[in-house]
Amino acid sequence: MTQHTIWQNVLDYIRQSITDVEYNTWFVKIRPLGVYNGVLELGVPTSFAGEWIKKHYTETIQEALLHLGAQTPRFELKVIPGNPVQEDIFSAAPEPGKSTDPRSRLNSKYTFENFVVGPNNSMAHAAAVAVAESPGKAYNPLFIYGGVGLGKTHLMHAVGHSVASRFPQLKIEYISTETFTNELIEAIQKDRMTEFRDRYRSVDLLLVDDIQFIAGKERTQEEFFHTFNALYEAGKQIILSSDRPPKDILTLAARLRSRFEWGLITDIQSPELETRVAILKMNAEYRGIRIPDEVFEYIAKVVTSNIRELEGSLMRVVAYASLNGVEISKQVAARALSDVFMAKAEYAPEEILRAVAEFYGLRTDELKGAGRRKEVVLPRQVAMYLIRELTHSSLPEIGQFFDGRDHTTVLYAIQKVQEALDNDTNLQQNLRAIRERLG
Ligand SMILES: Nc1ncnc2c1ncn2[C@@H]1O[C@H](COP(=O)(O)OP(=O)(O)OP(=O)(O)O)[C@@H](O)[C@H]1O
């Protein structure tokens, strides 16, 4: 099992530095065979592929192993003719739009059985179970919101799996808002609107991820409005996920917002320590890895941000121990995670501006510009506040960045946000979400 963990991490790292063509030609067919005395053994389909990879990618692979914490990065290539495709336990998040069978877009790991219920998500979980038991009848739509990597997609897919096995005749469609938008644009361009409408209006369960991205997209909102109505009136189930509640999705047409509020709105919060430990244990069990309890506790204490990072950290510890030929212990975990948590991010003002603009569904030039519309003023103040907090920029520099404003304007904005943060839990949550986006 461990070699898959390591290889998946290596691939994730390598992908950032090579082209898709290189990746698909040389890396997709490599199979991790095992780790023997700290040496990662990799299976390649032909000796030609082996030689090519050795000649051109040795450094790339070694660098990835170093990054994973291997003291001496070593790997060996073995020719495995016919190279059987193994079951991928790391089935990546589904890529909507790439498959023709909507059910295959559901990630097989994202089931109710694999979902740990804690105080942070029990309401959302209960609502999802109720919907899975009687789609279209319990809560419609079900609107799940919460920060990055906290399990919204997992819960949606879990409903999909459960409905698929209980009611095999029902048609299920999972789609991200981005894909919905892209498909809509394509349908308009290719004059295929009838097909597009038929497809989305004939489903029994529609799962739409990241609906906050519909903000500011008028045509998509219009089309989604009609899809929503058609399904709702026919008693079909709709589940929506978002990083914020409907009332905080600015530039969302009022008629859509009110529809999103018709059913049940439920949130997922960050998990507390016990739930984080339980999630780590479940993950290890799912992947067949044995780890001492104190290591779970250690990881759960240092990684508090989100569950995706929690899982990533567990995998890093497993990979680190295996590559260095040591048993997993608390000390080893601390070493494996040390550089991850030492590095404090330094952001560029542009990056922060972009994250704030995206969050509020605005353009960056609107944030920088002179507009005094209510919807722009607060986001602009938030951007100034975050730039001050997360960069070394001085007040005059920030003023300059915002189209040459005076530093007193920046100071005023920062004070406004500071004051508001004292008792505005909504704003506190929004700032947390933006920081999470920055990573
Ligand atoms: N309660 C849970 N129990 C077990 N695993 C969980 C739980 N919540 C989240 N996870 C895992 O955490 C990872 C991130 O979850 P998911 O992708 O559903 O988050 P998300 O809220 O949809 O994030 P994003 O906002 O980035 O779309 C997944 O691997 C998921 O299986």
The ligand as an SDF file (V2000), in Angstrom:
LIG
                    3D

 31 33  0  0  0  0  0  0  0  0999 V2000
  -16.1160   13.7190    7.9210 N   0  0  0  0  0  0  0  0  0  0  0  0
  -15.2130   13.1900    7.1110 C   0  0  0  0  0  0  0  0  0  0  0  0
  -14.8140   11.9140    7.2670 N   0  0  0  0  0  0  0  0  0  0  0  0
  -13.8730   11.3880    6.4650 C   0  0  0  0  0  0  0  0  0  0  0  0
  -13.2540   12.0380    5.4760 N   0  0  0  0  0  0  0  0  0  0  0  0
  -13.6170   13.3020    5.2710 C   0  0  0  0  0  0  0  0  0  0  0  0
  -14.6140   13.9400    6.0630 C   0  0  0  0  0  0  0  0  0  0  0  0
  -14.7600   15.2040    5.6280 N   0  0  0  0  0  0  0  0  0  0  0  0
  -13.9080   15.3520    4.6020 C   0  0  0  0  0  0  0  0  0  0  0  0
  -13.2150   14.2200    4.3810 N   0  0  0  0  0  0  0  0  0  0  0  0
  -12.1760   14.0170    3.3510 C   0  0  0  0  0  0  0  0  0  0  0  0
  -11.4850   15.2460    3.1850 O   0  0  0  0  0  0  0  0  0  0  0  0
  -11.1610   15.4580    1.8140 C   0  0  0  0  0  0  0  0  0  0  0  0
  -11.7300   16.7850    1.3660 C   0  0  0  0  0  0  0  0  0  0  0  0
  -13.1540   16.7050    1.3580 O   0  0  0  0  0  0  0  0  0  0  0  0
  -14.0650   17.3490    0.2180 P   0  0  0  0  0  0  0  0  0  0  0  0
  -13.3790   17.3280   -1.1060 O   0  0  0  0  0  0  0  0  0  0  0  0
  -15.4210   16.7400    0.2950 O   0  0  0  0  0  0  0  0  0  0  0  0
  -14.1030   18.8580    0.7340 O   0  0  0  0  0  0  0  0  0  0  0  0
  -14.9160   20.0740    0.1780 P   0  0  0  0  0  0  0  0  0  0  0  0
  -15.5520   20.6930    1.3570 O   0  0  0  0  0  0  0  0  0  0  0  0
  -15.7980   19.6860   -0.9430 O   0  0  0  0  0  0  0  0  0  0  0  0
  -13.7360   21.0010   -0.3350 O   0  0  0  0  0  0  0  0  0  0  0  0
  -13.7080   22.1390   -1.4700 P   0  0  0  0  0  0  0  0  0  0  0  0
  -14.2700   23.3460   -0.8320 O   0  0  0  0  0  0  0  0  0  0  0  0
  -12.2390   22.2870   -1.7480 O   0  0  0  0  0  0  0  0  0  0  0  0
  -14.4950   21.6580   -2.6370 O   0  0  0  0  0  0  0  0  0  0  0  0
  -11.7260   14.2740    1.0590 C   0  0  0  0  0  0  0  0  0  0  0  0
  -10.6970   13.3410    0.8220 O   0  0  0  0  0  0  0  0  0  0  0  0
  -12.7750   13.7110    1.9950 C   0  0  0  0  0  0  0  0  0  0  0  0
  -12.9380   12.3160    1.8230 O   0  0  0  0  0  0  0  0  0  0  0  0
  1  2  1  0
  2  3  1  0
  2  7  2  0
  3  4  2  0
  4  5  1  0
  5  6  2  0
  6  7  1  0
  6 10  1  0
  7  8  1  0
  8  9  2  0
  9 10  1  0
 10 11  1  0
 11 12  1  0
 11 30  1  0
 12 13  1  0
 13 14  1  0
 13 28  1  0
 14 15  1  0
 15 16  1  0
 16 17  2  0
 16 18  1  0
 16 19  1  0
 19 20  1  0
 20 21  2  0
 20 22  1  0
 20 23  1  0
 23 24  1  0
 24 25  2  0
 24 26  1  0
 24 27  1  0
 28 29  1  0
 28 30  1  0
 30 31  1  0
M  END
$$$$
